[in-house]
Amino acid sequence: MDFSEAAERISRKFTKDGAALADKTKIEGKLKRLVQEFGVQPSEAERSVTNELAREHNMPLPGSNPGTPKSGGGTEEKKIADGVPGEWVTFEGKVVALSAPASPSIAQSGILADESGAIRFVAWAKANAPAMSEGAWYRIESGVVDEYKGVANLKIHSGTTIKEISEDRTLIPTPQPIKDLRPGIGSVRAKVVQEWDASHERMLQSGLVGDETGTIKFVIWKEPGRESLEVGGVYNIFYAQVDEFNGRLSLNLNGATILQEEGDIPVSGGEASFTGAIVHIAPGSGIIKRCPVEGCNRALSRQNYCPVHEIQPNFVYDLRLKGWLDDGVKTHSILIQRDAVEALTGINLEAAKEIAENNPLGMDEVFLQMREKVLGRYVTCKGREIDNRLLVNTCETKKFDSADHTRLLNTAGGAA
């Protein structure tokens, strides 16, 4: 785009009695900012600056009939659900959540909602926009809807006007079935099915929630006022961020409104089944210690340290096996839970505790004995497959079928 030429073209439209009303240098600066900083299409940027100047100088849009109101134009008021990436829009909505800015270039970010839906917004620091308050309603004029990783976002820039409005409507979104969630903002009524070990020091909790239609991973990052969810608890989760990575969806609950309720939900099994040989047992298997704090249940370090609740001398013992199951075509990461571990190894929790507390090798001896019993065994594991890991509920020993071996060799020979 030739910014100088476009600025000249716009400037010519705003002349009165032979005098230019708009500074070409400022017009060129506005165009550059919209195109280079906000990724707006050049034609849309030119139209936006033209509209802005028309409002500033109280003039009709060039080429329009002064007696008729502007239509189309990209800045007409819309419902949030009707916003389309690439459009300039005006929304009226409630700030239902605010989040910590991810960058110094961002002044404020959060979620704006109306009765039709919700959208994540970002106010750039350069915009010098007035700060919005959580729970208040606003009219946001001339915002830009763009798209990031397939998710619509509302960008607040220097040309955006923000006005607080008097409104006392209560927004209660209708929960969606988990199977119908899409990247963006979503609300669900779900049960906490599992809690997983934290994979990052900034992570407060991660695990699995489910409803009658399926399950989805959730994560809560450490922030003041954030609390863990109770395993087995049923929650209404409003305005959660639905992220997508490698084709899998997950819920980020940091900006969400979370209300626990009574009752239960029958969670869809989401069962997967794989048959093959256990070819690896990873460290961290065998008997482990868990944090006893209610709602935590994280695995402790050797020094009885919980990443959230620190030293826990009154730990609780548990059993698990982590490893790989090879079916001859693909290697699956597996995590076998206590009941299945006991059935597969023949070592129950009490026996494992006896070994750990009285054998010179302690917990390592439990690991060695269990690895000896399962490594190389041919088994069928059933459970939920989440993030390329099978969370195993049952694991049965199978007799190896030599016909399968022959079939796989023939397949490999044919591929060669």
C-alpha positions in Angstrom: 0.0 0.0 0.0 1.3 3.5 -0.9 0.4 5.3 2.4 1.3 8.7 1.0 -1.0 8.3 -2.0 -3.9 7.0 0.1 -3.5 9.9 2.6 -3.6 12.3 -0.3 -6.7 10.6 -1.6 -8.5 10.8 1.7 -7.4 14.4 2.4 -8.9 15.6 -0.9 -12.3 14.3 0.3 -12.2 16.6 3.3 -11.9 20.1 1.9 -14.1 23.1 2.6 -13.9 26.4 0.7 -10.6 25.2 -0.7 -9.0 24.5 2.7 -7.9 21.0 3.8 -9.6 20.0 7.0 -7.4 16.9 7.6 -3.6 16.8 8.0 -2.1 14.3 5.5 0.7 13.4 7.8 -1.7 12.4 10.5 -3.8 10.5 8.0 -0.8 8.6 6.8 0.2 7.8 10.4 -3.3 6.4 11.1 -3.2 4.2 8.0 0.3 2.8 8.9 -0.8 2.0 12.4 -3.9 0.1 11.3 -2.2 -1.8 8.5 1.2 -2.5 10.1 0.3 -2.9 13.8 -3.2 -4.3 13.6 -3.0 -6.2 10.4 -6.1 -4.5 8.9 -6.6 -4.8 5.1 -5.5 -1.6 3.3 -9.0 -1.0 1.8 -10.6 -1.4 5.2 -8.0 0.9 6.8 -8.7 3.6 4.3 -12.5 3.2 4.8 -12.0 3.4 8.6 -9.9 6.5 8.6 -12.4 8.1 6.2 -15.3 7.3 8.6 -13.4 8.6 11.6 -12.6 11.9 9.9 -16.3 12.3 8.9 -17.4 11.9 12.5 -14.6 14.2 13.7 -15.6 17.0 11.4 -19.3 16.3 11.6 -19.5 15.8 7.9 -21.4 13.2 5.8 -19.4 10.4 4.4 -18.0 11.4 1.0 -20.3 10.2 -1.7 -23.3 9.7 0.6 -26.6 11.5 0.8 -26.4 13.9 3.8 -30.1 13.3 4.5 -29.8 9.5 5.0 -28.1 7.7 7.8 -25.0 5.6 7.2 -25.7 1.9 6.6 -23.4 -1.0 6.4 -20.1 0.7 7.1 -18.6 -1.9 9.4 -19.2 0.1 12.6 -22.9 -0.5 13.0 -24.0 -2.0 16.3 -24.1 -5.8 16.3 -24.6 -8.6 18.7 -21.3 -10.2 19.7 -22.1 -13.5 18.1 -22.5 -11.8 14.7 -19.0 -10.3 14.7 -17.0 -11.5 11.8 -13.1 -11.3 11.6 -12.1 -8.4 9.4 -15.0 -6.2 10.4 -15.1 -2.9 12.3 -17.9 -3.2 14.8 -19.8 -1.6 17.7 -20.7 -3.9 20.6 -22.7 -3.3 23.8 -21.7 -5.8 26.4 -20.7 -6.7 29.9 -17.1 -7.3 31.0 -17.5 -10.7 32.6 -13.8 -11.3 33.2 -10.5 -9.5 33.3 -7.1 -11.2 32.9 -3.5 -10.1 33.5 -2.1 -8.7 30.3 0.3 -11.1 28.6 2.6 -8.3 27.3 3.6 -4.7 28.2 2.0 -3.6 24.8 -1.4 -4.7 26.2 -3.2 -2.4 28.6 -6.1 -4.6 29.4 -7.6 -7.9 28.3 -10.6 -9.9 29.3 -14.0 -11.2 28.0 -17.0 -9.1 26.8 -20.4 -10.8 26.7 -24.0 -10.1 25.8 -27.0 -12.4 25.5 -25.8 -13.8 22.1 -22.3 -14.9 23.2 -18.9 -13.7 24.3 -15.6 -12.6 22.8 -12.1 -12.1 24.2 -10.9 -8.4 23.9 -7.5 -6.8 24.0 -6.9 -3.1 24.6 -3.5 -2.0 23.3 -1.5 0.3 25.5 -1.0 2.7 22.6 -4.7 3.2 22.4 -4.8 5.0 25.8 -8.4 3.7 26.2 -10.2 4.1 29.5 -9.8 1.1 31.8 -12.9 -1.0 32.0 -14.2 -2.7 35.2 -15.3 -6.2 35.7 -19.1 -6.5 35.9 -19.8 -3.2 34.2 -21.5 -2.6 30.8 -19.9 -0.7 28.0 -20.6 0.5 24.5 -17.5 -0.1 22.4 -17.5 1.7 19.1 -15.2 1.1 16.1 -13.4 -2.0 17.5 -11.8 -4.4 15.2 -12.7 -8.1 15.1 -9.7 -10.2 14.0 -8.8 -13.8 14.2 -6.0 -15.6 16.0 -5.5 -19.4 15.7 -9.1 -19.6 14.5 -10.6 -17.7 17.4 -12.3 -14.3 17.0 -10.9 -11.5 19.2 -12.0 -7.8 19.6 -9.1 -5.4 19.3 -9.4 -1.9 21.0 -7.2 0.6 19.3 -6.7 4.4 19.1 -9.8 4.8 17.0 -12.1 3.0 19.4 -14.5 4.8 21.7 -15.5 3.2 25.0 -18.5 4.5 27.0 -19.8 3.0 30.2 -23.6 2.5 30.0 -26.3 2.0 32.6 -27.4 -1.6 32.4 -28.4 -4.2 35.0 -29.3 -7.2 33.0 -28.0 -10.5 34.4 -26.3 -12.7 31.8 -26.6 -16.4 32.4 -25.3 -18.3 29.4 -26.7 -21.6 28.4 -24.2 -24.4 29.0 -23.1 -26.3 25.8 -22.6 -30.0 25.6 -18.8 -30.7 25.7 -19.0 -32.4 22.3 -20.2 -29.1 20.7 -17.5 -26.8 22.1 -15.4 -24.9 19.5 -12.3 -22.7 19.9 -13.3 -19.4 21.5 -15.4 -18.8 24.7 -17.7 -21.6 26.0 -19.8 -22.5 29.0 -20.4 -26.1 30.3 -22.0 -27.9 33.1 -19.5 -30.7 33.9 -18.1 -33.1 36.5 -14.4 -33.2 37.5 -13.5 -36.7 36.5 -9.7 -36.7 37.1 -6.9 -34.6 38.4 -3.4 -34.9 36.9 0.0 -34.1 38.2 1.0 -30.4 37.5 3.3 -30.3 34.5 4.4 -26.7 35.2 5.3 -24.8 38.3 2.8 -22.0 37.4 0.0 -24.5 37.1 -2.5 -24.7 40.0 -4.5 -27.7 38.7 -5.1 -29.7 35.5 -7.3 -32.6 34.8 -10.4 -33.8 33.1 -14.0 -32.7 33.2 -16.9 -34.5 31.5 -20.6 -34.5 30.8 -23.1 -36.9 29.1 -21.5 -36.1 25.7 -17.7 -36.4 26.4 -14.7 -35.2 28.3 -12.2 -32.3 27.9 -9.0 -31.3 29.6 -9.0 -28.3 31.9 -6.2 -26.2 33.4 -6.1 -23.5 36.1 -3.0 -21.3 36.4 -1.8 -19.8 39.7 -3.4 -16.4 40.3 -4.6 -14.7 43.4 -8.0 -15.9 44.4 -7.9 -19.0 42.2 -8.8 -22.3 43.8 -8.6 -25.9 42.8 -11.8 -27.9 41.8 -12.9 -30.9 43.8 -12.6 -34.3 42.1 -16.1 -35.6 41.7 -17.6 -32.2 42.0 -20.2 -30.8 39.5 -19.7 -27.3 38.3 -21.3 -24.7 36.1 -18.4 -23.1 34.3 -19.3 -19.9 32.5 -17.1 -18.0 29.9 -14.1 -20.4 29.9 -11.5 -20.0 27.1 -11.6 -22.9 24.7 -8.2 -23.5 23.3 -7.1 -25.8 20.5 -3.7 -27.5 20.2 -2.8 -30.3 17.8 -6.5 -30.8 17.0 -7.5 -31.2 20.7 -9.5 -28.8 22.7 -8.9 -27.8 26.3 -10.5 -25.3 28.8 -8.5 -22.5 30.4 -10.6 -21.7 33.5 -8.7 -18.6 34.8 -11.1 -16.1 33.3 -14.2 -18.2 33.9 -17.0 -17.9 36.5 -17.2 -21.2 38.3 -20.2 -22.2 40.5 -20.3 -25.6 42.3 -23.7 -27.3 42.6 -25.2 -30.4 44.1 -26.0 -33.6 42.2 -24.1 -35.7 39.8 -23.6 -36.1 36.1 -23.3 -39.4 34.2 -20.0 -38.9 32.3 -19.6 -40.4 28.8 -17.0 -43.1 29.0 -14.9 -42.1 26.0 -13.4 -45.5 26.1 -10.4 -46.5 24.0 -8.8 -50.0 23.9 -5.3 -51.0 22.8 -3.6 -54.5 22.8 0.1 -54.9 22.6 3.3 -55.4 24.5 4.4 -53.2 27.4 7.9 -52.2 26.2 8.9 -49.6 28.8 8.1 -48.7 32.4 9.1 -45.1 33.2 10.5 -43.7 36.5 7.8 -42.4 38.8 6.0 -45.8 38.6 5.4 -48.2 41.4 4.4 -46.8 44.8 4.2 -43.1 45.1 3.2 -40.5 47.8 0.3 -38.1 47.3 -0.5 -34.8 49.0 -3.2 -35.3 51.6 -4.7 -31.8 51.4 -8.4 -32.1 50.3 -8.8 -31.5 46.6 -5.1 -31.7 45.9 -3.9 -35.3 45.5 -0.7 -34.3 43.6 2.3 -36.7 43.6 5.0 -35.7 46.1 8.7 -35.6 45.5 11.1 -37.9 47.3 11.3 -35.3 50.0 7.5 -35.3 50.5 7.2 -31.9 48.8 4.0 -30.8 47.1 4.4 -28.0 44.4 1.3 -26.2 45.9 1.2 -27.1 49.6 5.0 -27.7 50.3 6.2 -30.3 52.8 3.6 -32.9 53.6 4.8 -35.4 56.3 1.3 -37.0 56.5 1.3 -38.2 52.9 -1.0 -40.8 51.4 0.4 -43.8 49.4 -0.8 -44.7 46.0 0.1 -47.0 43.1 0.6 -46.3 39.4 2.5 -47.4 36.3 3.7 -45.1 33.5 5.1 -46.5 30.4 4.7 -47.4 26.7 2.4 -50.0 25.1 3.5 -51.1 21.5 0.8 -52.7 19.3 3.2 -53.3 16.4 1.9 -50.2 14.5 2.1 -47.4 17.1 3.5 -46.9 20.6 1.0 -45.6 23.1 1.8 -43.7 26.3 0.0 -45.3 29.1 -0.8 -44.4 32.7 -2.2 -47.3 34.7 -4.1 -46.5 37.9 -4.1 -48.3 41.2 -6.8 -50.9 40.7 -5.4 -51.9 37.4 -1.9 -52.0 38.8 -2.9 -54.3 41.6 -4.7 -56.7 39.2 -1.8 -56.7 36.7 1.1 -57.1 39.1 -0.5 -59.1 41.9 1.0 -56.5 44.3 -1.6 -54.6 46.3 -1.1 -51.3 48.1 -0.5 -52.8 51.5 2.1 -55.2 50.2 3.8 -52.4 48.3 3.9 -50.3 51.5 5.4 -53.2 53.4 8.2 -53.4 50.8 8.8 -49.7 50.7 9.1 -49.3 54.5 11.2 -52.4 55.2 13.3 -53.2 52.2 16.8 -51.5 52.0 15.9 -50.2 48.5 12.6 -48.8 49.7 10.3 -47.5 47.0 12.8 -48.4 44.3 12.3 -52.1 45.2 8.6 -51.8 44.5 9.4 -50.2 41.1 11.8 -53.0 40.3 9.4 -55.8 41.3 6.5 -54.3 39.3 8.7 -53.7 36.3 9.8 -57.3 36.3 6.2 -58.5 36.4 4.9 -56.4 33.6 7.7 -55.5 31.2 7.2 -57.4 27.9 3.8 -58.7 28.9 1.1 -58.8 26.2 -2.0 -57.0 27.5 -5.2 -55.2 26.6 -5.5 -51.8 28.2 -8.8 -49.8 28.3 -9.4 -46.3 29.4 -9.6 -42.7 28.2 -7.1 -41.4 25.7 -6.2 -37.8 26.5 -3.4 -35.8 25.0 -1.9 -38.9 23.4 -1.9 -40.7 26.7 -4.2 -43.6 27.6 -5.4 -43.3 31.2 -5.9 -47.0 31.9 -8.8 -48.2 34.1 -8.5 -51.9 33.3 -5.6 -53.9 32.0 -5.9 -57.7 31.2 -3.1 -60.1 30.3 -3.5 -61.6 26.8 -2.0 -64.7 25.3 0.2 -63.7 22.4 -1.2 -64.7 19.0 1.6 -65.8 16.7 -0.7 -65.1 13.7 -0.6 -61.4 14.6 3.2 -61.5 14.6 3.1 -63.1 11.1 0.6 -60.5 9.8 2.7 -57.6 11.1 5.9 -59.1 9.5 4.0 -59.4 6.2 2.8 -55.9 6.5 6.3 -54.6 7.1 7.7 -56.7 4.2 5.0 -55.3 1.9 5.8 -51.7 2.9 9.5 -52.3 2.2 
